[in-house]
Amino acid sequence: MQKKPLLSKYAILSLTFAVLLSGLACTFSLLDAGLPTGDSTSSTQPNEGITPATSTPVPSAETNFTVHIPAPLNPGDTLAVSLLDEVTGLALNATNYPLQAIDAQTYTVALPLPLNAVIKYRYIIVGNTRAQETTSDNLPVRYRFYNVEGAGTIQDSVTSWTGQSYNGATGHIQGLAIDSVSGVPIPNLLVSVGGVQTLTDSAGRFYLEGVMPGLHLLNAYALDGSYQPFQQGAKVEADLITPVQIHVAPAPLVNVTFIVDLPDNTLTGAPVRIAGNLLQLGNTFGDLSGGFSVIADRMPTLSAMADGRQSITMQLPVGTDIRYKYTLGDGFWNAEHKNNGQRSLHRLVVPETDIIVEDTVETWQTGPSSPIVFDVNVPANTPAGDVIYIQFSPYAWTEPIPMWALGNNHWTYKLYGPLDILGSFGYRFCRNAQCGSADDLATPGNATVGRQITTSIAPQDIRDTITNWAWLEDSPPYTLVAAPIQAHSTDFMAGIEFQSNYAPNWTTFTSQAMQNVAALHANWIVLTPSWSFTRTQPLIFAAQPGEDPLWDDTKLMLQQANALNLNTALFPTPSFPTDSDSWWISAPRDFGWWNEWFDRYRQFALHHADIASANNAQVLILGGEWLAPAMQNGMLVDGQASGVPADAELRWNTILNDVRSRFSGEIWWALPYTPGSLVSAPAFIKGVDGIYLLWDAPLSTTAPTTKEAMTAEAIRLLDEEISPYQVSIEKEIIIGLAVPSATGAENACVSNAIGGCLDWTALSRPLADIPSVGLNLQAQVDIYESMLNAINGRSWINGFISRGYYPPVMLRDKSASIYGKPAADLLWYWYPRLLGLSQ
C-alpha cells in the first residue's frame, strides 16, 4: 500500500542542532528561523523525485520498518521514519513517513524502496513534541543504513530522544573488516549499528560502544563505494562484548561519463560541479556548517564540450548506488531544480561496463525571485593565489562557496537559488574558505550577521568593495641582520609542523602550503592527523568524519610533500571536546578505564604507523603535551594522582615495540620541555630514535626584554639542561618551537586575563580571537631569532621545527603560525644556511 509522507520534501524539524550544525554552540531551529516547513501531506513514494540516470525503469521492493520506542508517545505526537538526502543536507530535504501503532511502544510501516539502494534514515517525533532519536550518550543519531537487496524487514529500537537521557544498560561490539578476496583488512569503512557509527582503522578493526542491548542490523559502507555494502544481524548483550568479523567484497571500477545539458541562463564560464553521496563527489560524511555534508571544494568539476554541454569521465565502483546533482555551488546553494520547484536528485547504480549518462538540468532557479549577482573588488594586498569565497546565512552560516575570478582582484558569483524559501539573509566574503578567520574586516568572526540582502522579483547586481582583510594588515618590513651561521649539514632537520585543527576544505590548499614550506628551504614537514575523543565512559576515540582527516586525506598530504622532496613525519594528535586538562580530570580513570585507554592509544599509534609505512614517511612521532597523566606516576594538572596503572612504563614499552613491528622508519617521542622537567622524563624514551623537544621555556621573566638577554637564557638552558640530558640518553634532539604572535610569548605565558596562562593552541585558528590578548608579531620573530642564535654552533642539536603552521591561508594573527609573518622571513634566511646550502 502506498504511504503518504507526513511532511513534504521541505519539511525541516525543530531539533537540537548543536551537532548537526558544526560550530554552533546553541539549540537551533529552522522553524524558528522562518524557513518554510511544508506541513502539507503529499502522496509521493520514496523513489519519486529521484531521476534515474538511465531509461531503464527502477524496480522497487517493499520494506517493512518495525521499531520499538523507549516510552509511549504523548497525545498529539506521531512517530515517523525520516528518509534522508545527504547530498542536499540531512536536515534540509528529508521525507518523513508516519508509522502505525502495533502497540503503545511498537510501530510499523511498509514502504516501496528502490532496489539496490542504500537508504539513510532515522526516526523522529512530530506533533506537539518534536524530537530526533539519540544514542546512549544523548547525541543525535546521524543516520542508520539499509541496503535494499529485495523485499525485507527492518527491526529497530530507539535508544532515546532529544531532551531525554538514557540511563539503561549498554553493550559493545568489537569487530574486524576483511576483504573477502584478498584477505587483507579494510581501513576507513563506515560501520553502523543501532544508530552508532564508527570507522575501521588501518587493521580493519572497529569498536561500537554504548549500544542498547538487543538485536540490531549491522551495516558496513565504503565511503568511496570501493566495497559492496554489507549488512547482517548482530545481537548485543548488556555489559558484554559482541565479537564480529565481516567479509566485504571489493567493487571493480568502470568508466562513467556524465554529460549534462544546462539551462540557457547559465553564466558562461561558471564552473559546473557534481555533488554526490560518495567521498569523491564531495561528501565528507560529517556534519559541517549549516547542516551540510558536501562541500564544493571536494567536488569534481565538469569541462565544456564543443556543443555547449558539459562532461566529465570518472572511474566509479560497480554496483554502487550513487545519488548526485549538478550544481554551480554545493548541494544546497545553486543546485539544480525541476521546473516545478522540486529539488533534483539523480540516481545511478553503476553497471558492470563503461557507461555514458546524459542528463539535463531543468533550472537553477526556484520561485519568482530573480538571481542575485554578487560582485566584489578586493584589496591589492590580497595574496596571489588566494581564492575569494562567499558565505551565506539563511538561518546560520553555511559552508563557503568559491567565487568566480574575473582578474585584477575582481570576483563575482551569481546566486540562482534556492531563493523561494528566503526573504532576507546574510552574506560575507573570506579568503580560501576560512570564513570566521580570514574575513573581510567589515564582517569578522563567526558572530557577525554579515551584509544583509533581501530577495526580489527584479534582478539585483550587488557591488561591494573590501577595504581591508582581517589579520592581513600590512606589517612593518622586517630587517634581517646578517649573522655568521654555522652549517650543520644537509642532515639537519629544518622543518615546519602543521597545526592539527583540521577541516575538510584544507585539502584544496595544502599543496600550496607545501610549496610555501619548500620555499622557506625547509627539508621536513610534520603532519598532525587527529582522532577525536568523543566520550569518556565508555571511552570512544576514533576518527570523526568532518573533524579529523580520513585515511585518504592524510595520504594525499603525504603525497604532496613527497612530490616536493620534503621529508615527512607524522605526529598523530588527539582532539578533545574541551581542553585536555579538564578532560583528564573528568575521566573515570579507574583500572578498567585505563586498560581501555591504553588499548585505544595503541590502536591510534598503530593506525598512524601503518599510514606512515604505506606512504614512505620517514618518521613517526608519538607523545605530546597532553600525555602527562598517562606516564608512570602520572599527575593531573590540579595536583592529584591520575591513577595510571603501576605498570605504565611496561605498557609504553609494549606499544613502542608493537609500533616498530609495523613501521621501519624512525620513532621520535614528543617530550614537553620546561626548565627542570627533564629529570622526570620517562625511562622508556631510551627505546626511541629521537626526542622531539616541545619547547615551552620562558626566555625572559621581565618586560621589556632584549634579544640578547633571551639568547643568553636559551643558551643557558641548552647547555645546562638539554645537553647533559642528550648525553645521558644518546638520542637525537630536535627542537620544536611554538611561539604565538602575542604579548607575553617571551615569558611563555600569554595571559588568560584571570591570572593564568593560555595554552598556545588556544590562539590557533579556526578558534575565535581572544580580544584580551595583544597582537605582537615582533615578539614572535625575536624569540625565533634568539632560539636560532642559541642553537647556532651547537652541532649536537639535530633539528629545529616551527610548530603551529596554519596551512589554508596566510594570517598575521596572534597564533603560532608563521605563515606570512616576519618569522617566516627569518626562517627563509636561516634554514638554507643551517643546511649548508647558502653562505
Residue pairs with C-beta under 8 A, 6 or more apart in sequence:
1 110
2 43
2 45
2 112
3 45
3 97
3 98
3 109
3 110
3 111
4 41
4 42
4 43
4 97
4 98
5 11
5 41
5 42
5 44
5 95
5 96
5 97
6 41
6 78
6 80
6 96
6 97
6 98
6 126
7 37
7 38
7 39
7 41
7 80
7 94
7 95
7 96
7 126
8 38
8 39
8 40
8 41
8 42
8 95
9 38
9 44
9 49
9 93
9 94
9 95
9 342
9 343
10 36
10 37
10 38
10 93
10 421
11 37
11 38
11 39
11 94
11 95
11 96
12 30
12 31
12 35
12 37
12 91
12 92
12 94
13 30
13 31
13 91
13 94
13 124
13 126
13 130
13 132
14 29
14 30
14 31
14 32
14 130
15 29
15 91
15 124
15 130
15 131
15 132
15 140
15 162
16 27
16 28
16 132
16 140
16 162
16 163
17 24
17 27
17 28
17 29
17 91
17 291
17 396
18 24
18 25
18 26
18 27
18 28
19 139
19 140
19 287
20 90
20 91
20 140
20 287
20 291
21 28
21 287
21 289
21 290
21 291
21 396
22 286
22 287
22 288
22 289
22 546
22 547
23 289
23 397
23 436
23 446
24 396
28 395
28 396
30 37
30 91
30 395
31 37
33 394
33 395
33 396
34 395
34 423
35 394
35 395
35 421
35 422
36 421
44 95
45 60
45 111
45 112
46 60
46 83
46 95
46 97
46 111
46 112
46 113
46 114
46 119
47 58
47 60
47 112
47 113
47 114
47 117
47 347
49 342
49 343
49 345
50 114
50 323
50 345
50 346
50 347
51 344
51 345
51 346
51 347
51 359
52 58
52 346
52 347
52 348
53 322
53 346
53 347
53 348
53 357
53 359
54 348
54 355
54 357
58 114
58 115
58 347
59 114
59 115
60 112
60 113
60 114
60 115
61 112
61 113
61 115
61 148
61 149
61 150
61 151
61 152
62 110
62 111
62 112
62 113
62 151
63 110
63 111
63 112
63 113
63 119
63 146
63 148
63 151
63 152
63 153
63 154
64 108
64 109
64 110
64 152
64 153
64 154
65 81
65 99
65 108
65 109
65 110
65 111
65 154
65 156
66 102
66 106
66 107
66 108
66 153
66 154
66 155
66 156
67 79
67 81
67 99
67 106
67 107
67 108
67 123
67 155
67 156
67 157
67 158
68 105
68 106
68 156
68 157
68 158
69 79
69 105
69 106
69 107
69 123
69 157
69 158
70 105
70 158
70 159
70 160
70 161
70 164
70 166
71 105
72 104
72 105
73 79
73 104
73 125
73 127
73 129
74 127
74 128
74 129
75 128
76 127
76 128
76 129
77 125
77 126
77 127
77 128
77 129
78 98
78 125
78 126
78 127
79 98
79 99
79 107
79 123
79 124
79 125
80 96
80 97
80 98
80 99
80 123
80 124
80 125
80 126
81 96
81 97
81 99
81 109
81 111
81 121
81 122
81 123
81 124
82 94
82 95
82 96
82 97
82 121
82 122
82 123
82 124
83 94
83 95
83 96
83 97
83 119
83 120
83 121
84 90
84 93
84 94
84 120
84 121
84 122
84 143
85 92
85 93
85 94
85 323
85 343
85 345
86 120
86 143
86 277
86 283
86 285
86 293
86 294
86 323
87 275
87 276
87 277
87 283
87 293
87 294
87 323
87 324
87 325
87 331
87 345
88 325
88 331
88 332
88 335
88 343
88 345
89 290
89 291
89 292
89 293
89 331
89 332
90 120
90 142
90 143
90 287
90 291
90 293
91 291
92 291
92 332
93 343
93 345
96 124
96 126
97 109
97 111
98 109
99 107
99 108
99 109
100 107
100 108
100 109
101 107
102 108
113 119
113 146
113 148
114 148
114 347
115 148
115 149
115 150
116 147
116 148
116 149
116 319
116 321
116 349
117 147
117 148
117 321
117 347
118 145
118 146
118 147
118 148
118 221
118 229
118 321
119 145
119 146
119 147
119 148
120 143
120 144
120 145
121 143
121 144
121 146
122 132
122 133
122 141
122 142
122 143
122 144
122 195
123 132
123 133
123 141
123 156
123 158
124 130
124 131
124 132
124 133
125 131
125 132
125 161
131 161
131 162
131 163
131 164
132 140
132 141
132 161
132 162
133 140
133 141
133 158
133 159
133 160
133 161
133 195
134 140
134 141
134 159
134 160
134 161
134 162
134 164
134 166
135 141
135 159
135 160
135 166
135 194
135 195
135 196
135 210
136 159
136 160
136 166
136 168
136 170
136 210
136 211
136 212
137 166
137 210
137 534
137 535
138 160
138 164
138 165
138 166
139 534
140 162
141 195
142 195
142 197
142 287
143 195
144 156
144 192
144 194
144 195
144 217
144 219
145 192
145 217
145 219
145 221
145 229
145 231
146 154
146 217
146 219
146 231
147 219
147 229
147 230
147 231
154 217
155 215
155 217
156 194
156 216
156 217
157 194
157 212
157 214
157 216
159 166
159 194
159 195
159 212
160 166
166 212
168 212
168 213
169 213
169 238
169 239
170 209
170 210
170 211
170 212
170 213
170 238
170 239
170 538
171 211
171 212
171 213
171 236
171 237
171 238
171 239
171 240
171 241
171 242
172 207
172 208
172 209
172 210
172 211
172 236
172 240
172 241
172 242
172 538
173 193
173 206
173 207
173 208
173 211
173 218
173 234
173 236
173 241
173 242
173 243
173 244
174 205
174 206
174 207
174 208
174 241
174 242
174 243
174 244
175 191
175 205
175 206
175 207
175 208
175 243
175 244
175 245
175 246
176 185
176 203
176 204
176 205
176 206
176 244
176 245
176 246
177 185
177 186
177 189
177 191
177 200
177 204
177 205
177 206
177 220
177 246
177 248
178 184
178 185
178 186
178 204
178 245
178 246
178 247
178 248
179 185
179 186
179 227
179 247
179 248
179 250
180 247
180 248
180 249
180 250
181 249
181 250
182 250
184 204
185 200
185 202
185 203
185 204
185 205
186 200
186 204
186 222
186 227
186 248
187 199
187 200
187 201
187 202
187 203
187 204
187 551
187 607
187 610
188 199
188 200
188 222
188 223
188 550
188 551
188 552
189 199
189 200
189 204
189 206
189 220
189 221
189 222
189 223
189 227
189 248
190 197
190 198
190 199
190 220
190 221
190 222
190 223
190 285
190 545
191 197
191 198
191 199
191 200
191 206
191 208
191 218
191 219
191 220
191 221
192 218
192 219
192 220
192 221
193 208
193 211
193 216
193 217
193 218
193 219
193 234
193 236
194 211
194 212
194 214
194 216
194 236
196 208
196 209
196 210
196 211
198 206
198 207
198 208
198 540
198 542
199 206
199 542
199 543
199 545
199 550
200 206
201 542
201 603
201 606
201 607
202 551
202 606
202 607
202 608
202 609
202 610
202 611
203 603
203 606
203 607
203 610
205 603
207 540
207 542
207 600
209 535
209 538
209 539
209 540
210 535
210 538
210 540
211 236
212 236
213 236
213 237
213 238
214 235
214 236
215 233
215 234
215 235
215 236
216 233
216 234
216 235
216 236
217 231
217 232
217 233
217 234
218 231
218 232
218 233
218 234
218 244
218 246
219 229
219 230
219 231
220 227
220 229
220 230
220 231
220 246
220 248
221 229
221 230
222 228
222 229
222 248
222 251
222 317
223 278
223 279
223 283
223 285
223 545
223 550
224 278
224 279
224 280
224 317
224 552
225 251
225 278
225 316
225 317
225 320
225 322
225 350
226 250
226 251
226 317
227 248
227 249
227 250
227 251
227 317
228 248
228 249
228 250
228 251
228 319
229 321
230 246
230 248
232 246
234 242
234 244
235 242
236 242
251 317
251 318
251 319
251 320
252 317
252 318
252 352
253 315
253 316
253 317
253 318
254 315
254 316
254 318
254 350
254 351
254 352
254 353
254 354
254 355
255 313
255 314
255 315
255 354
255 355
256 313
256 314
256 315
256 316
256 348
256 350
256 354
256 355
256 357
257 311
257 312
257 313
257 354
257 355
257 356
257 357
258 274
258 302
258 311
258 312
258 313
258 314
258 357
258 359
259 305
259 309
259 310
259 311
259 356
259 357
259 358
259 359
260 272
260 302
260 309
260 310
260 311
260 326
260 358
260 359
260 360
260 361
261 308
261 309
261 358
261 359
261 360
261 361
262 272
262 308
262 309
262 310
262 326
262 361
263 361
263 362
263 363
263 364
265 364
265 371
266 272
266 328
266 361
266 364
267 328
267 404
267 414
269 404
270 328
270 404
270 414
271 301
271 302
271 328
271 402
271 404
272 301
272 302
272 310
272 326
272 327
272 328
273 282
273 296
273 299
273 300
273 301
273 302
273 326
273 327
273 328
274 281
274 282
274 299
274 300
274 302
274 312
274 324
274 325
274 326
274 327
275 281
275 282
275 294
275 296
275 299
275 324
275 325
275 326
275 327
275 330
275 331
275 335
276 282
276 283
276 294
276 299
276 322
276 323
276 324
276 325
277 283
277 321
277 322
277 323
277 324
278 316
278 320
278 322
279 285
279 298
279 550
279 552
280 300
280 314
280 316
281 294
281 299
281 300
281 322
281 324
282 294
282 295
282 296
282 297
282 298
282 299
282 300
282 330
282 331
283 293
283 294
283 298
284 293
284 294
284 295
284 298
284 504
284 545
284 546
285 293
285 545
285 546
286 293
286 504
286 544
286 545
286 546
286 547
287 293
287 546
288 295
288 399
288 504
288 546
289 396
289 397
289 398
289 399
290 332
290 395
290 396
290 397
290 398
290 399
291 398
292 330
292 331
292 332
292 398
292 399
293 331
293 546
294 330
294 331
295 330
295 399
295 504
295 505
296 327
296 329
296 330
296 399
296 401
296 402
297 402
297 433
297 504
297 505
297 507
297 508
298 504
298 505
298 507
298 508
299 327
299 330
300 312
300 314
301 312
302 310
302 311
302 312
302 326
303 310
303 311
303 312
304 310
305 311
316 322
316 350
317 350
318 350
318 351
318 352
319 349
319 350
320 349
320 350
321 347
321 348
321 349
322 347
322 348
322 349
322 350
323 345
323 346
323 347
324 345
324 346
324 348
325 331
325 335
325 336
325 343
325 344
325 345
325 346
326 335
326 336
326 344
326 359
326 361
327 333
327 334
327 335
327 336
328 334
328 335
328 364
328 414
328 416
329 335
329 401
329 415
330 399
330 401
332 398
332 418
333 392
333 398
333 401
333 415
333 417
333 418
334 364
334 401
334 414
334 415
334 416
334 417
335 343
335 344
335 364
335 417
335 418
336 344
336 361
336 362
336 363
336 364
337 343
337 344
337 362
337 363
337 364
337 365
337 366
337 417
337 418
338 344
338 362
338 363
339 362
339 363
341 366
341 367
341 420
343 418
344 361
344 362
346 359
348 357
364 371
364 416
364 417
365 371
365 416
365 417
365 419
366 417
366 418
366 419
366 420
366 421
367 417
367 418
367 419
367 420
367 421
368 420
368 457
369 417
369 419
369 420
369 422
369 455
369 456
369 457
370 456
370 457
370 458
370 459
370 460
371 414
371 415
371 416
371 417
371 419
371 459
372 414
372 415
372 419
372 453
372 455
372 459
372 460
372 461
372 462
373 412
373 413
373 414
373 415
373 459
373 460
373 461
373 462
374 390
374 403
374 412
374 413
374 414
374 415
374 427
374 462
374 464
375 410
375 411
375 412
375 461
375 462
375 463
375 464
376 388
376 403
376 410
376 411
376 412
376 429
376 463
376 464
376 465
376 466
377 409
377 410
377 411
377 464
377 465
377 466
378 388
378 409
378 410
378 411
378 429
378 466
378 469
379 409
379 466
379 467
379 468
379 469
379 472
380 409
381 469
381 472
381 474
382 388
382 409
382 431
382 469
382 472
383 431
383 472
383 810
383 820
385 512
386 431
386 432
386 809
386 810
387 402
387 403
387 405
387 431
387 432
387 433
388 402
388 403
388 405
388 411
388 429
388 430
388 431
389 400
389 401
389 402
389 403
389 429
389 430
389 431
389 432
389 433
389 435
390 400
390 401
390 403
390 413
390 427
390 428
390 429
391 397
391 398
391 399
391 400
391 401
391 427
391 428
391 429
391 430
391 435
391 450
392 398
392 401
392 415
392 425
392 426
392 427
393 425
393 426
393 427
393 428
393 449
393 450
394 421
394 422
394 425
397 426
397 435
397 436
397 446
397 450
399 505
400 430
400 433
400 435
400 505
401 413
402 433
403 411
403 412
403 413
403 429
404 411
404 412
404 413
405 411
406 412
419 455
422 455
423 454
423 455
424 452
424 453
424 454
424 455
425 452
425 453
425 455
426 448
426 449
426 450
426 451
426 452
426 453
427 450
427 451
427 453
428 435
428 439
428 440
428 443
428 448
428 450
428 451
429 439
429 440
429 443
429 464
429 466
430 436
430 437
430 438
430 439
430 440
431 438
431 469
431 472
431 809
432 438
432 508
432 509
432 808
432 809
433 505
433 508
433 509
433 808
434 765
434 766
434 808
434 809
434 811
435 446
436 445
436 446
436 766
436 768
437 470
437 471
437 765
437 766
437 809
437 811
437 813
438 469
438 470
438 471
438 472
438 809
438 811
439 445
439 448
439 469
439 470
440 466
440 468
440 469
440 470
441 466
441 467
441 468
441 469
441 470
442 451
442 466
442 467
443 450
443 451
444 470
444 769
445 768
445 769
446 768
447 768
451 464
453 460
453 462
471 811
471 812
471 813
472 810
472 811
472 812
472 820
473 812
475 777
475 812
475 821
475 822
478 781
478 822
478 825
478 826
480 825
480 826
480 829
483 789
483 792
484 792
485 792
485 830
485 833
485 834
486 792
486 793
486 795
487 833
487 834
487 835
487 836
488 795
488 797
488 834
488 835
488 836
489 835
489 836
490 523
490 835
490 836
490 837
491 798
492 523
492 798
492 799
492 800
492 834
492 835
493 523
493 524
493 567
493 734
493 798
493 799
493 800
493 801
494 521
494 522
494 523
494 524
494 799
494 800
494 801
494 827
494 830
494 831
494 834
494 835
495 522
495 523
495 524
495 525
495 526
495 567
495 569
495 799
495 800
495 801
495 802
496 517
496 520
496 522
496 524
496 525
496 526
496 801
496 802
496 805
496 818
497 525
497 526
497 528
497 571
497 736
497 801
497 802
497 803
497 804
497 805
498 513
498 525
498 526
498 527
498 528
498 805
498 806
498 807
499 528
499 761
499 764
499 765
499 803
499 804
499 805
499 806
499 807
499 815
499 816
499 817
500 528
500 529
500 530
500 573
500 575
501 764
501 765
501 766
501 767
502 529
502 530
502 547
502 548
502 549
502 553
503 766
503 808
504 546
504 553
505 808
506 549
506 553
506 807
506 808
507 553
507 556
507 557
508 808
509 807
509 808
509 809
510 556
510 557
510 560
510 807
510 808
511 560
513 805
513 807
513 808
513 819
514 525
514 557
514 560
514 561
514 563
514 564
514 566
515 564
516 819
517 525
517 564
517 566
517 805
518 564
518 565
518 566
519 828
520 824
520 827
520 828
520 831
521 828
521 831
521 832
521 835
521 837
521 838
522 566
522 827
522 831
523 566
523 567
523 831
523 835
524 566
524 567
524 568
524 569
524 799
524 801
525 561
525 566
525 567
525 568
525 569
526 568
526 569
526 570
526 571
526 621
526 801
526 803
527 554
527 557
527 558
527 561
527 568
527 569
527 570
527 571
528 570
528 571
528 572
528 573
529 548
529 549
529 553
529 554
529 570
529 572
529 573
529 608
529 611
530 543
530 547
530 548
530 549
530 572
530 573
530 574
530 575
531 541
531 542
531 543
531 544
531 548
531 572
531 574
531 575
531 604
531 607
532 541
532 542
532 543
532 544
532 547
532 548
532 574
532 575
532 576
532 577
533 539
533 540
533 541
533 574
533 575
533 576
533 577
533 583
534 540
534 541
534 542
534 544
534 577
536 583
536 586
536 587
536 588
536 593
537 587
537 588
537 593
538 596
539 593
539 596
539 597
539 600
541 574
541 600
541 601
541 603
541 604
543 549
543 550
544 575
547 575
548 575
549 557
551 611
554 570
554 611
554 615
555 611
555 614
555 615
558 568
558 570
558 611
558 615
558 616
558 617
559 615
561 568
562 568
562 615
562 616
567 618
567 619
568 612
568 615
568 616
568 617
568 618
568 619
569 617
569 618
569 619
569 620
569 621
569 668
570 608
570 611
570 612
570 617
570 619
570 620
570 621
571 621
571 624
571 670
571 692
572 604
572 605
572 607
572 608
572 621
572 622
573 624
574 580
574 604
574 626
576 583
576 626
577 583
578 586
579 759
580 625
580 626
581 636
581 637
584 629
584 636
584 637
584 642
585 636
585 637
585 638
587 593
589 629
589 642
589 643
589 644
590 643
591 643
591 645
594 643
594 644
594 645
595 645
597 630
598 630
598 651
598 655
601 630
601 655
602 654
602 655
602 658
605 620
605 622
605 655
605 658
605 659
606 658
606 659
606 662
608 620
609 620
609 659
609 662
609 663
610 662
610 663
611 617
612 619
612 620
612 663
612 665
613 662
613 663
613 664
613 665
617 665
618 665
618 666
619 665
619 666
619 667
619 668
619 690
620 659
620 663
620 665
620 666
620 667
620 668
621 667
621 668
621 669
621 670
621 692
622 655
622 656
622 659
622 667
622 668
622 669
622 670
622 688
623 668
623 669
623 670
623 671
623 692
624 670
624 672
624 694
625 670
625 672
625 694
625 696
628 634
628 635
628 672
629 635
629 636
629 642
629 644
630 642
630 644
630 648
631 644
631 648
631 652
631 682
632 644
632 648
632 649
632 682
632 683
633 641
633 644
633 648
634 641
634 642
634 644
634 648
635 641
635 642
636 642
645 651
649 682
649 683
649 684
652 682
652 684
653 684
653 687
656 667
656 684
656 687
656 688
657 687
659 667
660 667
666 689
666 690
667 688
667 689
667 690
668 688
668 689
668 690
668 691
668 692
668 732
668 734
669 685
669 688
669 690
669 691
669 692
670 692
670 694
670 736
671 678
671 681
671 685
671 691
671 692
671 693
671 694
672 694
672 696
673 693
673 694
673 695
673 696
673 697
673 722
674 696
674 697
674 748
675 697
675 698
675 717
675 721
676 721
678 721
678 722
678 725
681 725
685 691
685 729
685 731
686 729
686 731
688 731
689 731
689 732
690 731
690 732
690 733
690 734
690 798
691 726
691 729
691 731
691 732
691 733
691 734
692 734
692 736
692 801
693 722
693 733
693 734
693 735
693 736
694 736
694 738
694 803
695 735
695 736
695 737
695 738
695 787
696 738
696 748
697 714
697 717
697 748
698 713
698 746
698 747
698 748
698 749
699 705
699 709
699 710
699 713
699 714
699 746
699 747
699 748
699 783
699 786
699 787
700 709
700 710
700 713
700 746
700 747
701 747
703 746
703 747
705 746
707 782
707 785
707 786
707 789
710 746
710 782
710 783
710 786
711 785
711 786
711 789
711 790
713 786
714 786
714 787
714 789
714 790
715 790
718 790
718 791
718 794
718 797
722 733
723 794
723 796
726 733
726 796
732 798
732 799
733 796
733 797
733 798
733 799
734 797
734 798
734 799
734 800
734 801
735 787
735 791
735 797
735 799
735 800
735 801
736 801
736 803
737 783
737 784
737 787
737 800
737 801
737 802
737 803
738 760
738 802
738 803
738 804
738 816
739 745
739 760
739 779
739 780
739 783
739 784
739 816
739 823
740 750
740 760
740 763
740 773
740 780
740 814
740 815
740 816
741 775
741 776
741 777
741 779
741 780
741 812
741 813
741 814
741 815
741 816
741 821
741 823
742 750
742 763
742 773
742 774
742 775
742 776
742 779
742 780
742 814
743 750
743 751
743 773
743 774
743 775
743 776
743 779
744 750
744 751
744 757
744 773
744 774
744 779
745 776
745 779
745 780
745 783
746 779
746 782
746 783
748 757
749 757
750 757
750 758
750 760
750 763
750 773
751 757
751 758
751 772
751 773
752 758
752 762
752 772
753 772
758 770
758 773
760 804
760 816
761 804
761 816
762 770
763 770
763 773
763 813
763 814
763 815
763 816
764 804
764 806
764 815
764 816
764 817
765 806
765 811
765 813
765 815
765 817
769 813
769 814
770 814
773 814
774 814
775 813
775 814
776 814
777 812
777 821
777 822
777 823
778 822
780 816
780 818
780 821
780 822
780 823
781 821
781 822
781 823
781 825
781 826
784 802
784 818
784 823
784 826
784 827
785 826
787 800
788 800
788 826
788 830
791 797
791 800
792 834
800 834
802 818
802 823
802 827
803 816
804 815
804 816
804 817
804 818
805 817
805 818
805 819
806 815
806 817
806 819
807 819
809 819
810 819
810 820
811 817
811 819
811 820
812 820
812 821
818 824
818 827
832 838
833 839
